[in-house]
Structures are given as C-alpha cells and as structure tokens.
Amino acid sequence: MIRGLLCDLDGVVYRAHAACPGAVEGLASARAAGVQVLFMTNNASRPPGTVADQLRELGVPADETDVLTASQVAAEELVERRPDLLASDMVLTVGGPGVRLALQEAGFSTLDPGEVARRAQEGPEQGEQAPGERIGAVVQGYGPEVDVAALTEATYAIRAGATWVATNDDATLPTDRGLAPGNGALVRAVAHATGAEPVVTGKPHAPAYRVALRRLGLPLDQVLMVGDRLDTDIAGARAVGLANALVLTGVSSRDEAESAVPEERPDHVAGTIPELAHLWGGR
C-alpha cells in the first residue's frame, strides 16, 4: 500500500497559475487516507516558501517543509561531497534566490557572481582571493537574471579547481511564448568553456530521489512518484526502483507512454490524480 507520494508540480499540480484538473481533489483524498505528500520541483530559482504560497493559493494546503527544490537537493549533495566547505571556503551561487538560500540554510558561506567580480577588482593584489574567501564549489541553478558575467565567474572558479554542482540539466524551460533555454543549456555553456562536467542533482538524477525518500522517512516500496514527463519524473523513478505514475495533465501523452522505451515506461497511467486513489486505498 502506498503511504507516500513524491509529486511533481508543473503539469501535475498546476500549469502556470491554474490548478491541473483533479489535482486539488486528488491530493486532498490522498492526505485524507493518511498519505504523506512531498512536492518536488526542478525549479531551483524559487525558495520552498514561495512555492508553498502558490500551492495554498490554489487550494492545496502546504508549507515550506512540504516542498523539495532542486537547490535543496544540490545543497545536501554538496554537504555529503564537501563537508570541509562548511568550515572553510566559499560557495559561488549562480541562479535565482532559491539557490543561495538553500546553501545558506545547509550551513555554507556563499558569494554571488557580482560579489566575486567586485572583490577581484578591489584586491587583494591582482585579484587573488584572501584566505577564507576562496571559492571551493560552484552551485549552478536557473535564474531569469543569470547572464554571461555570472557564467564567466563560474567558469573561472571551476577552471581553478572548484567542485561543480548543477541543480538540474533541463535543456528548456516552458514560458508563455514557448520553450526558452533552461538550466541545462546554461550548464552546457560552462561545460564547453571548462572541459568539466558537473554533478547533477535534480530529476531524473538519483540524488533528487534519495533526498526525497529521506525527507519522507518511508521505505522505497511504500512511495509513489507522480509526474507528467516520461524523460524526467518517470525515468528517474524507474532508475532508482521507485513505483511511478504518469498523469496526463502535463507534457507526456498516453500514446507516448505506451510506446516508451522500457526505461521510461510508467507503471501506471492516469488522466488525473484521483484516478490513482486505489493505490492508497482511496475511492
């Protein structure tokens, strides 16, 4: 029996500023049956509290502890890989406010690209960084204000030996006018300039699911991933052995699910979340 849901947001709970069909009712039904719900998003730019505010406006009860962002996953991954940075060097944050907040809440000292550029101009001599101000890691996430200057500072730091973590590698970002470059496109620019490859933490990569399961505190066989994209939500869940369901309120279609390669084929396909209620003993 399912006791926990990992629930994608865009295309599952909402699209733009409106709730997806059946989402509010379906989540209420799951919670009424005692199911824990954790909302997962690859959107690294928004803090969890902002996401929770949007959910409540749509009629879905939530607080920031009910939301797991790709920035938070990146911060936890960096704690595991570089615990030494918690008491020494700085972390360069590239992206929206959610990136910096997640790292600071994890205990890291952070700098943004503008601060780094300014300090390089001011000294110490010839731009060398003072002890305690060295950049030990770069965490790169999406932000609408990320520009060439920010990518340049990331490139300098990575070429100098900083650990590089990317919150996600989604190539595109849906907007009202169509698909825009996503964090993955910007990551590729830095990879091309450095010859390096980052540790990527968001869906469909394993760290996102490890952190989410740890947050729920439930065994893997009691948790269901609900998503709308075969190549991220479903593929990532299948890769870690997590039961999964595709809902048809977002990107991927039933025909695509039926013809998908085994690595992306969902365990369940439903028009809306309420159609999955039998999995947790609902009606």
Secondary structure, DSSP 4 states (H G I P E B T S, - for coil): ---EEEEE-BTTTEETTEEPTTHHHHHHHHHHTT-EEEEEE---SS-HHHHHHHHHHTT----GGGEEEHHHHHHHHHHHH-GGGGGSSEEEEESSHHHHHHHHHTT--EE-HHHHHHHHHH-SGGGPPPTT--EEEEEE---TT--HHHHHHHHHHHHTT-EEEES---SEEEETTEEEE-HHHHHHHHHHHHS---EE-STTSHHHHHHHHHHHT--GGGEEEEES-IIIIIHHHHHTT-EEEEETTSS--HHHHHTS-GGG--SEEESSGGGGGGGGT--
